[in-house]
Amino acid sequence: MPALSVRNLTMTFIERNLFTDVSFDVEERDKVGFIGANGVGKTTLFKILNGEISPVSGTVTFSKNVRPGYMEQHACNNPRADVYHELLSVFDYLSDMETEISALTHQIDNKSGNLDELVERQTMLIEQFERAGGLTYKSRTRSALLGLGFSENDFTMPVGNLSGGQRSKLALGKLLLSAPDLLLLDEPTNHIDLTSLEWLESFINDYRGSAVIISHDRYFLDKVTTKTMLLENGKIEMFNGGYSRFLEQKTERDEIERRHYERQMDEVHRLEGIIEQQRRWRHFITADSKQK
C-alpha cells in the first residue's frame, strides 16, 4: 500500500474551483517535487493532507503507522525559550526517559525499593532509549542548528528575538528532527543560505521516509526528488524523475499534442472545404452531415 493515497479530491475556494477529482499516490521513500503556478492550490492541498481543512469531496488515506509532518505544526510558540532548547524540545520524550533512567540508577545505587523491579525497569528503558536515538539526540540537535546557519552564539538567544526567517529555519529544523514518515515541505529553501541549502539537500537525500516538496527552486528539486507532480488547470499529473526530466517529458508530450492538434485542424479545414463545395452544389443534406 502507498504511504499516501489520494482519490477524487475536489476543492473549491471562494467560488473558484482549485482542483477537481485529482488522484495520486506517494510510495514509501518517494521524494516528490510538487510544482505549479502560484495560486493554483498547492498549499491548500497540503492543508487538506495535513487535516487542517476539509475538501469538498474525495479521500486522503495514509498507510498504517504513517505519520505526516507539516512545518506549521512546529511553530515556535515559546518566545522565552532559547534556540537550542526550542529545537531540543522535539526530543522531550527522550529527555523524560533519560531523567527516569537517572532516577532509577540513583535508587539502585542506594538500594531503595525492590532491586529486581528497578533493574528490570532500568534495563527496558535503556534499550528503548538507545533504539530511539537517545545517545545522539543532543549532538543531532546541535548539528541541525549549525547546518541551518545558526552560530554557537545563537544557541542561547531567546526565540522571541529571532527574525521571521530565523524562526522559519528553526521550525524547519523541528519538523525534520521530529522524523515523520511523510514530510510535507512548503518552500523549504526560503530564508536559507547556500551552506544551509547543502545541509538540507543532504538531510532529505538520507531521509528514509517519503517527502512531498513544494518549491520554485528547480536546482534543489533536481538534487532531492525522484518524481515530479504538476498541478495545472485543476488536474494533477505525476512524472518520473526530477524537475529537468519533467521538463523533457512535458516538452515531448506537448509536441505530440501540438502535432495531433495540427492534424485535427487540417482535417477540419478539409471538411470545411467539402461543406462549402456541397452547399454551392446545393447538396444541403450532405453538407449538413459533414457540418455535424
PALO-189333 format. One record per atom (N, C-alpha, C, O): chain; x, y, z. Coordinates in steps of 0.1 Angstrom, whole numbers, m for minus. Layout:
! PALO-189333
ch;xx;yy;zz
A;X;Y;Z
...
! end
This chain:
! PALO-189333
ch;xx;yy;zz
A;8;m12;0
A;0;0;0
A;9;12;0
A;19;13;7
A;5;23;m8
A;13;35;m8
A;13;42;6
A;4;40;14
A;24;50;9
A;24;57;21
A;12;67;21
A;6;70;32
A;9;73;10
A;m2;82;9
A;m10;79;m4
A;m4;78;m15
A;m23;79;m3
A;m32;76;m14
A;m43;87;m14
A;m51;88;m5
A;m44;94;m25
A;m54;105;m26
A;m63;101;m38
A;m59;97;m49
A;m76;102;m35
A;m86;97;m46
A;m97;108;m47
A;m104;111;m38
A;m99;112;m60
A;m110;120;m64
A;m112;133;m55
A;m123;136;m51
A;m101;140;m53
A;m101;151;m44
A;m106;164;m52
A;m101;167;m62
A;m116;170;m46
A;m121;183;m52
A;m121;194;m41
A;m125;191;m30
A;m116;206;m45
A;m116;217;m36
A;m120;230;m43
A;m115;234;m53
A;m130;237;m37
A;m134;250;m41
A;m131;260;m31
A;m133;258;m19
A;m126;272;m35
A;m123;282;m26
A;m129;296;m31
A;m125;301;m41
A;m138;301;m23
A;m145;313;m27
A;m150;313;m41
A;m147;321;m50
A;m158;302;m43
A;m165;300;m56
A;m155;298;m68
A;m159;299;m79
A;m143;295;m65
A;m133;292;m75
A;m129;277;m73
A;m124;273;m62
A;m130;270;m84
A;m126;256;m83
A;m111;254;m84
A;m105;257;m95
A;m104;250;m74
A;m89;249;m74
A;m85;236;m81
A;m77;236;m90
A;m91;225;m78
A;m89;212;m85
A;m101;203;m84
A;m109;204;m74
A;m102;194;m93
A;m114;186;m94
A;m110;171;m97
A;m102;168;m106
A;m114;162;m88
A;m112;148;m89
A;m98;144;m91
A;m94;136;m100
A;m89;150;m84
A;m75;147;m85
A;m71;134;m77
A;m76;133;m66
A;m63;126;m82
A;m59;113;m76
A;m44;111;m78
A;m39;114;m89
A;m37;107;m68
A;m23;103;m69
A;m19;95;m57
A;m25;95;m47
A;m7;88;m59
A;m1;80;m48
A;13;85;m45
A;20;89;m54
A;17;84;m33
A;31;87;m29
A;36;74;m22
A;31;70;m12
A;45;67;m29
A;50;54;m24
A;60;57;m12
A;66;68;m11
A;63;46;m5
A;73;47;6
A;87;51;0
A;91;45;m10
A;93;61;6
A;106;66;2
A;106;75;m11
A;117;79;m16
A;94;77;m16
A;93;87;m28
A;97;101;m23
A;94;105;m12
A;104;108;m31
A;107;122;m29
A;101;130;m41
A;106;130;m52
A;89;136;m38
A;81;142;m49
A;82;157;m49
A;79;163;m39
A;86;163;m60
A;86;177;m62
A;72;181;m66
A;67;176;m77
A;65;190;m59
A;52;194;m62
A;52;208;m68
A;55;218;m61
A;49;209;m81
A;50;222;m88
A;37;227;m94
A;28;219;m95
A;37;239;m98
A;25;246;m104
A;26;261;m102
A;33;265;m93
A;19;268;m110
A;19;283;m109
A;14;287;m95
A;7;280;m88
A;18;299;m91
A;13;305;m78
A;m2;306;m79
A;m8;310;m89
A;m9;302;m68
A;m23;304;m66
A;m31;292;m72
A;m44;293;m71
A;m25;281;m77
A;m33;270;m82
A;m38;261;m71
A;m47;253;m74
A;m33;262;m59
A;m38;254;m48
A;m29;244;m42
A;m33;235;m35
A;m16;246;m44
A;m6;236;m38
A;m6;236;m23
A;m7;226;m17
A;m6;248;m17
A;m6;249;m2
A;m19;245;3
A;m20;239;14
A;m30;248;m4
A;m43;243;1
A;m44;228;1
A;m49;222;10
A;m38;221;m9
A;m37;207;m9
A;m29;201;2
A;m33;192;9
A;m18;208;6
A;m10;204;17
A;m19;205;30
A;m18;196;39
A;m27;215;31
A;m35;217;43
A;m46;206;44
A;m50;202;55
A;m51;202;33
A;m60;190;32
A;m53;178;37
A;m58;170;45
A;m41;175;32
A;m33;163;35
A;m31;163;50
A;m30;153;57
A;m28;175;56
A;m25;176;70
A;m37;177;79
A;m35;177;91
A;m49;177;73
A;m61;177;81
A;m65;190;86
A;m74;191;95
A;m59;201;82
A;m63;215;86
A;m76;219;80
A;m84;226;87
A;m78;215;68
A;m91;219;61
A;m97;206;55
A;m89;197;52
A;m110;207;52
A;m116;195;45
A;m119;198;31
A;m123;210;28
A;m118;188;22
A;m121;191;8
A;m136;190;6
A;m143;186;15
A;m140;195;m6
A;m154;194;m9
A;m158;179;m11
A;m169;175;m6
A;m149;171;m17
A;m151;157;m18
A;m138;150;m20
A;m128;156;m23
A;m138;137;m19
A;m126;129;m21
A;m121;123;m8
A;m125;127;3
A;m110;115;m9
A;m105;109;3
A;m89;110;3
A;m83;110;m7
A;m84;111;15
A;m69;111;18
A;m67;99;27
A;m72;99;38
A;m58;90;23
A;m56;78;31
A;m41;76;33
A;m33;75;23
A;m37;76;46
A;m23;73;49
A;m22;58;53
A;m30;52;59
A;m11;52;48
A;m8;38;52
A;m7;37;67
A;m4;46;74
A;m10;25;72
A;m10;22;86
A;4;26;92
A;14;22;86
A;4;33;103
A;16;38;110
A;24;49;103
A;34;53;108
A;19;54;92
A;25;66;85
A;20;79;92
A;8;81;93
A;30;86;97
A;27;99;104
A;32;110;95
A;44;112;94
A;23;119;90
A;27;130;82
A;32;142;91
A;28;143;102
A;41;150;85
A;46;162;92
A;47;174;84
A;52;174;72
A;41;185;89
A;40;197;81
A;46;209;90
A;44;208;102
A;53;218;84
A;61;228;92
A;52;236;101
A;57;240;112
A;40;239;97
A;31;247;106
A;28;241;119
A;25;247;129
A;30;227;120
A;28;220;133
A;39;223;142
A;38;221;154
A;50;229;137
A;62;230;146
A;66;245;148
A;78;249;149
A;56;253;148
A;58;268;150
A;64;270;164
A;62;262;173
A;73;280;165
A;80;283;178
A;71;292;186
A;71;304;184
A;64;287;196
A;54;295;203
A;59;299;217
A;51;306;224
A;71;295;221
A;76;299;234
A;87;310;232
A;99;306;230
A;84;323;233
A;94;333;230
A;105;334;240
A;116;339;237
A;103;328;252
A;113;329;262
A;123;317;261
A;134;318;267
A;120;307;254
A;129;295;253
A;141;299;244
A;139;308;235
A;152;294;247
A;164;297;238
A;164;288;226
A;157;278;226
A;171;291;216
A;171;284;203
A;174;270;205
A;167;261;199
A;185;266;213
A;189;253;214
A;178;244;221
A;174;233;216
A;172;249;232
A;162;241;239
A;149;241;231
A;141;231;233
A;146;251;223
A;134;250;215
A;135;239;205
A;125;231;203
A;146;237;199
A;148;226;189
A;149;213;197
A;144;203;192
A;156;213;208
A;157;201;217
A;144;196;221
A;142;184;225
A;134;205;222
A;120;201;227
A;114;190;218
A;105;183;223
A;119;189;206
A;114;178;197
A;116;164;204
A;109;155;202
A;127;164;212
A;131;151;218
A;127;150;233
A;134;144;241
A;116;157;237
A;112;157;251
A;110;143;256
A;113;140;268
A;105;134;248
A;102;120;252
A;115;113;256
A;116;105;265
A;126;117;248
A;139;111;252
A;145;117;265
A;151;110;273
A;143;130;266
A;147;137;278
A;140;131;290
A;146;129;301
A;127;128;289
A;120;122;300
A;125;109;304
A;126;105;315
A;128;101;293
A;133;87;296
A;147;88;303
A;150;81;312
A;155;98;298
A;168;100;304
A;167;103;319
A;175;98;327
A;158;112;322
A;155;116;336
A;151;104;345
A;156;102;356
A;142;96;339
A;138;84;347
A;149;74;348
A;150;68;359
A;157;72;338
A;169;63;339
A;178;67;350
A;183;59;358
A;181;80;351
A;189;86;361
A;184;84;375
A;191;81;384
A;171;86;376
A;164;84;389
A;165;69;393
A;167;66;405
A;163;60;384
A;163;46;387
A;177;42;391
A;179;34;401
A;187;47;384
A;201;44;388
A;204;49;402
A;211;42;410
A;199;61;406
A;201;66;419
A;194;57;430
A;200;54;440
A;182;52;427
A;175;43;436
A;183;30;437
A;184;24;448
A;188;24;426
A;195;12;426
A;208;13;434
A;211;5;443
A;215;24;432
A;228;26;440
A;225;27;455
A;234;23;463
A;213;33;458
A;210;35;472
A;202;23;478
A;197;24;489
A;200;13;469
A;192;1;473
A;179;5;479
A;174;0;490
A;172;14;472
A;159;19;476
A;148;13;468
A;146;16;456
A;141;4;474
A;130;m3;468
A;133;m17;463
A;144;m22;467
A;125;m23;455
A;127;m37;450
A;137;m36;439
A;134;m32;428
A;149;m41;442
A;160;m40;433
A;157;m47;419
A;161;m42;409
A;151;m59;420
A;148;m67;408
A;139;m59;399
A;142;m58;386
A;129;m53;404
A;119;m45;396
A;126;m32;391
A;124;m28;379
A;134;m26;399
A;141;m14;395
A;151;m17;383
A;152;m9;373
A;159;m28;385
A;168;m32;374
A;161;m35;361
A;166;m32;350
A;150;m43;363
A;142;m47;351
A;137;m34;343
A;138;m33;331
A;132;m25;351
A;126;m12;345
A;138;m4;339
A;136;1;328
A;149;m3;345
A;160;4;340
A;166;m2;327
A;169;5;318
A;167;m15;327
A;172;m22;315
A;163;m20;303
A;167;m17;292
A;149;m21;306
A;140;m19;295
A;141;m4;289
A;140;m2;277
A;142;5;298
A;142;19;294
A;155;22;286
A;155;30;277
A;166;17;291
A;179;19;284
A;178;14;270
A;183;20;261
A;172;2;268
A;171;m4;255
A;162;5;246
A;166;7;234
A;151;10;251
A;142;18;243
A;149;32;240
A;148;37;229
A;156;37;250
A;163;50;248
A;174;49;237
A;175;58;229
A;181;38;237
A;192;36;227
A;186;34;213
A;191;39;203
A;175;26;212
A;168;23;200
A;163;36;193
A;163;37;181
A;158;45;202
A;152;57;197
A;162;68;194
A;158;79;191
A;175;65;195
A;185;75;192
A;189;84;204
A;194;95;202
A;186;79;216
A;189;87;228
A;204;90;230
A;207;100;237
A;213;82;224
A;227;85;226
A;232;97;218
A;243;102;220
A;224;100;208
A;229;111;198
A;219;123;196
A;222;131;188
A;208;123;204
A;198;133;201
A;203;148;204
A;200;157;197
A;212;149;214
A;217;162;216
A;227;167;206
A;228;178;202
A;236;157;201
A;245;161;191
A;238;163;177
A;242;172;169
A;227;156;175
A;219;159;163
A;212;172;163
A;211;179;153
A;208;176;175
A;202;190;177
A;212;200;173
A;209;210;166
A;224;199;179
A;235;209;176
A;239;209;162
A;240;220;156
A;240;197;155
A;244;197;141
A;233;203;132
A;237;210;123
A;221;201;136
A;210;207;128
A;210;222;129
A;208;229;119
A;212;227;141
A;213;242;142
A;224;248;134
A;223;258;127
A;236;241;135
A;247;246;127
A;245;245;112
A;248;254;104
A;239;234;108
A;236;231;94
A;226;241;89
A;227;245;77
A;217;246;97
A;207;256;93
A;212;270;94
A;204;280;91
A;224;272;97
A;230;285;97
A;230;293;110
A;234;305;111
A;227;286;121
A;228;292;134
A;242;291;140
A;249;280;138
A;248;301;146
A;261;300;152
A;260;295;166
A;249;295;172
A;271;292;172
A;271;287;186
A;266;298;195
A;259;295;205
A;269;311;192
A;264;322;200
A;249;323;199
A;242;329;208
A;243;318;188
A;228;319;187
A;221;309;195
A;209;311;198
A;228;299;200
A;221;288;207
A;214;293;220
A;203;288;223
A;219;303;226
A;213;308;239
A;204;320;236
A;198;326;246
A;201;324;224
A;193;335;220
A;178;331;223
A;174;321;218
A;170;340;229
A;156;337;231
A;149;337;217
A;152;344;208
A;140;327;216
A;132;326;203
A;125;339;200
A;124;343;188
A;121;347;210
A;114;359;207
A;123;370;201
A;117;379;195
A;136;368;201
A;145;378;195
A;149;374;180
A;156;382;174
A;144;363;176
A;147;358;162
A;140;366;152
A;128;371;154
A;145;367;140
A;138;373;128
A;128;363;123
A;129;351;127
A;120;368;114
A;110;358;108
A;117;347;101
A;112;336;101
A;128;350;93
A;135;340;86
A;141;330;95
A;141;318;93
A;147;334;107
A;153;325;116
A;143;316;123
A;145;305;125
A;131;322;126
A;120;314;131
A;116;303;121
A;114;291;125
A;116;306;109
A;112;296;98
A;122;285;98
A;119;274;97
A;135;289;99
A;145;279;99
A;145;270;111
A;147;258;110
A;142;276;122
A;140;268;135
A;128;258;134
A;129;247;138
A;117;263;128
A;106;254;127
A;109;243;117
A;104;232;119
A;116;246;106
A;120;236;97
A;129;225;104
A;127;213;102
A;138;230;112
A;146;220;120
A;138;212;129
A;141;200;130
A;128;217;135
A;119;209;144
A;112;199;136
A;110;187;141
A;107;203;124
A;100;193;116
A;109;182;112
A;105;170;113
A;121;185;107
A;130;175;102
A;134;165;113
A;135;153;111
A;138;170;125
A;142;162;136
A;131;154;142
A;133;144;149
A;118;158;140
A;107;151;146
A;105;138;138
A;98;129;142
A;112;137;126
A;112;125;118
A;99;118;115
A;96;107;119
A;89;126;109
A;77;120;105
A;79;110;94
A;90;110;88
A;70;101;91
A;71;92;80
A;69;98;66
A;75;93;56
A;62;109;66
A;60;116;53
A;61;131;56
A;53;137;63
A;72;137;50
A;74;151;51
A;66;159;41
A;66;156;29
A;59;170;45
A;53;179;36
A;60;193;38
A;58;200;47
A;68;196;28
A;77;207;29
A;72;218;19
A;72;216;7
A;68;230;24
A;63;241;16
A;74;251;15
A;76;259;24
A;81;252;3
A;92;262;1
A;102;261;12
A;105;272;18
A;108;250;14
A;118;248;25
A;131;256;23
A;138;258;32
A;134;260;10
A;146;267;8
A;146;282;10
A;156;289;9
A;134;287;13
A;132;301;16
A;140;304;29
A;140;296;39
A;147;316;29
A;154;321;41
A;166;313;45
A;172;315;56
A;171;305;36
A;184;298;40
A;195;301;30
A;192;303;18
A;207;301;35
A;219;304;26
A;224;291;20
A;218;280;21
A;235;292;12
A;240;281;4
A;244;270;13
A;242;258;10
A;251;273;24
A;256;262;33
A;244;255;39
A;244;242;40
A;233;262;43
A;221;256;49
A;214;247;38
A;209;237;41
A;214;252;26
A;208;245;15
A;215;232;12
A;208;222;10
A;228;232;13
A;236;219;11
A;232;209;22
A;231;197;20
A;231;215;35
A;228;206;46
A;214;200;44
A;212;188;46
A;204;208;40
A;191;204;37
A;190;193;26
A;183;183;28
A;197;195;15
A;198;185;5
A;203;172;10
A;197;162;7
A;214;172;18
A;219;160;23
A;210;153;32
A;208;141;32
A;203;161;41
A;193;155;50
A;182;148;43
A;179;137;46
A;176;154;32
A;165;148;25
A;170;136;17
A;162;126;17
A;181;137;11
A;187;125;4
A;189;113;13
A;187;102;9
A;192;116;26
A;195;105;35
A;182;101;42
A;182;90;49
A;172;108;41
A;159;106;48
A;153;93;44
A;151;91;32
A;149;85;53
A;143;72;49
A;128;72;47
A;122;62;43
A;122;83;50
A;107;84;48
A;104;89;34
A;113;90;26
A;91;93;32
A;87;99;20
A;86;114;22
A;86;119;33
A;86;122;11
A;85;136;11
A;78;141;m1
A;80;136;m12
A;70;152;1
A;63;159;m9
A;68;174;m7
A;66;179;3
A;74;180;m17
A;81;192;m16
A;76;203;m26
A;78;201;m38
A;70;213;m21
A;67;225;m29
A;79;234;m30
A;84;238;m20
A;83;237;m42
A;95;246;m44
A;95;251;m58
A;92;245;m67
A;100;264;m59
A;103;270;m72
A;117;269;m75
A;122;274;m86
A;125;263;m67
A;140;261;m69
A;142;248;m77
A;143;238;m71
A;143;250;m90
A;144;238;m99
A;157;230;m96
A;158;218;m97
A;168;237;m92
A;181;230;m90
A;180;222;m77
A;185;211;m76
A;173;227;m67
A;171;220;m54
A;163;207;m57
A;166;196;m52
A;152;209;m65
A;143;198;m68
A;151;187;m76
A;149;175;m73
A;159;191;m85
A;167;181;m92
A;176;173;m83
A;179;161;m86
A;181;179;m72
A;190;172;m64
A;183;163;m54
A;190;153;m49
A;171;165;m50
A;165;157;m40
A;152;149;m43
A;148;141;m36
A;146;152;m55
A;134;145;m59
A;136;134;m69
A;145;134;m77
A;127;124;m68
A;127;112;m77
A;114;112;m86
A;114;105;m96
A;104;121;m82
A;92;122;m90
A;88;137;m90
A;92;145;m82
A;80;141;m100
A;75;154;m101
A;60;154;m103
A;55;147;m112
A;53;162;m94
A;38;162;m95
A;34;176;m99
A;38;186;m93
A;27;177;m110
A;23;190;m116
A;8;192;m113
A;m1;184;m117
A;5;204;m107
A;m9;208;m106
A;m12;219;m116
A;m6;230;m114
A;m20;217;m126
A;m23;226;m136
A;m37;224;m142
A;m41;213;m144
A;m44;235;m144
A;m57;235;m149
A;m67;226;m141
A;m75;219;m146
A;m64;226;m127
A;m73;219;m118
A;m71;204;m118
A;m78;196;m112
A;m60;199;m125
A;m57;185;m126
A;m42;182;m121
A;m34;191;m121
A;m40;170;m117
A;m26;166;m112
A;m21;155;m121
A;m28;146;m125
A;m8;157;m125
A;m1;147;m133
A;12;143;m126
A;18;152;m120
A;15;131;m126
A;28;126;m119
A;38;122;m130
A;34;114;m139
A;50;126;m129
A;61;123;m138
A;72;117;m130
A;75;120;m119
A;79;107;m136
A;91;101;m130
A;103;110;m133
A;104;116;m143
A;111;112;m122
A;123;120;m123
A;122;133;m117
A;111;138;m113
A;133;140;m116
A;133;154;m111
A;128;164;m120
A;122;161;m130
A;130;177;m117
A;124;188;m125
A;129;188;m139
A;121;190;m148
A;142;186;m141
A;147;187;m155
A;141;176;m164
A;138;178;m175
A;140;164;m158
A;134;152;m165
A;119;155;m168
A;114;152;m178
A;113;161;m158
A;99;165;m160
A;97;174;m172
A;88;173;m180
A;106;185;m173
A;105;194;m184
A;107;187;m198
A;100;190;m207
A;116;177;m198
A;118;170;m210
A;106;162;m214
A;101;162;m226
A;100;155;m204
A;88;147;m207
A;76;156;m211
A;69;153;m220
A;75;167;m204
A;63;176;m207
A;65;183;m221
A;56;184;m229
A;78;186;m225
A;80;191;m238
A;77;181;m249
A;71;184;m259
A;81;169;m247
A;78;158;m256
A;63;156;m258
A;58;155;m269
A;56;156;m246
A;41;154;m246
A;34;166;m253
A;25;164;m261
A;39;178;m250
A;33;190;m256
A;35;190;m272
A;26;194;m279
A;46;185;m276
A;49;184;m290
A;40;174;m297
A;35;177;m308
A;38;163;m290
A;29;153;m296
A;15;159;m297
A;8;157;m307
A;10;166;m286
A;m3;172;m286
A;m4;182;m297
A;m15;184;m303
A;6;190;m299
A;6;201;m309
A;4;195;m323
A;m4;200;m331
A;12;184;m326
A;11;177;m339
A;m3;172;m341
A;m9;172;m352
A;m9;166;m330
A;m22;160;m331
A;m32;171;m333
A;m41;169;m342
A;m31;182;m327
A;m40;194;m329
A;m39;199;m344
A;m49;202;m350
A;m26;200;m349
A;m25;204;m363
A;m31;195;m372
A;m37;199;m382
A;m30;182;m370
A;m37;172;m379
A;m52;173;m378
A;m59;172;m388
A;m57;176;m366
A;m71;178;m364
A;m76;190;m372
A;m86;190;m379
A;m68;201;m371
A;m72;213;m378
A;m71;212;m393
A;m79;217;m400
A;m61;204;m398
A;m60;201;m412
A;m73;194;m417
A;m78;197;m427
A;m78;184;m408
A;m90;177;m412
A;m102;186;m411
A;m111;185;m420
A;m102;195;m401
A;m113;204;m400
A;m114;213;m413
A;m125;215;m419
A;m102;218;m417
A;m102;227;m429
A;m106;219;m442
A;m113;225;m450
A;m102;206;m442
A;m106;198;m454
A;m121;196;m454
A;m127;198;m465
A;m127;193;m443
A;m141;191;m442
A;m149;205;m445
A;m159;204;m452
A;m143;216;m440
A;m150;229;m443
A;m150;232;m458
A;m160;237;m463
A;m139;228;m465
A;m139;229;m479
A;m149;221;m486
A;m156;226;m496
A;m151;209;m482
A;m161;200;m487
A;m175;205;m485
A;m184;205;m494
A;m177;210;m473
A;m190;216;m469
A;m194;228;m478
A;m205;229;m484
A;m184;237;m480
A;m186;248;m489
A;m189;244;m503
A;m198;249;m509
A;m182;234;m508
A;m184;229;m521
A;m198;223;m522
A;m205;225;m532
A;m202;215;m512
A;m215;208;m513
A;m227;218;m512
A;m237;216;m519
A;m225;229;m505
A;m235;240;m505
A;m236;247;m518
A;m247;250;m523
A;m225;249;m524
A;m225;255;m538
A;m233;247;m548
A;m240;252;m556
A;m231;233;m546
A;m238;224;m555
A;m253;221;m550
A;m260;213;m556
A;m256;228;m539
A;m269;226;m533
A;m272;212;m528
A;m284;208;m527
A;m261;206;m524
A;m263;193;m517
A;m264;195;m502
A;m254;192;m495
A;m275;200;m498
A;m276;205;m484
A;m275;194;m474
A;m270;195;m463
A;m281;182;m477
A;m282;171;m468
A;m267;166;m465
A;m263;164;m454
A;m259;165;m476
A;m246;160;m474
A;m237;171;m467
A;m229;168;m458
A;m240;184;m470
A;m233;195;m463
A;m236;195;m448
A;m227;196;m440
A;m249;193;m444
A;m252;193;m430
A;m246;181;m423
A;m242;182;m411
A;m245;169;m430
A;m239;158;m424
A;m224;160;m421
A;m220;157;m410
A;m217;166;m430
A;m203;170;m428
A;m202;180;m417
A;m192;179;m409
A;m211;190;m417
A;m210;200;m407
A;m211;194;m393
A;m204;198;m384
A;m220;184;m391
A;m221;178;m378
A;m208;170;m375
A;m207;164;m364
! end
